[in-house]
Amino acid sequence: MIIQPDRESRNVNELFYEYEARRIAELNEIFGEVELTAAEKRTLIWLAGWEESTVANVISAVRKAMEAEAKRQELPPVRRTEKPPAGRKGSF
C-alpha cells in the first residue's frame, strides 16, 4: 500500500496535498495489495503529484495491461500440429 508522506515533511500547500491524497487512493485501488519496493512506492508517490489526467491515463493503461494478461492466461496454449515443409528448418 502506498502511504502519503506527511505534508510537513515536504514543501507543498494544502490543495496539492489533498489532490495527491486522492490520486494515491486511486493508485491504491490497483497496487494496494501488491508488495512494492521502497523505490516503487517513491515513484508512485511522485506520479501522484502530477495532474489528475496524467495519473488517470497511467491507471487506465495499467488496467488494460492487467486485463490483457488475464485474458492471455485464460487461453489454452497454442499447439502447432502441422510440420514445416521439407527443406525448411525454421522461420529465421
Beta strands, then each sheet from edge to edge (+ up, - down):
end
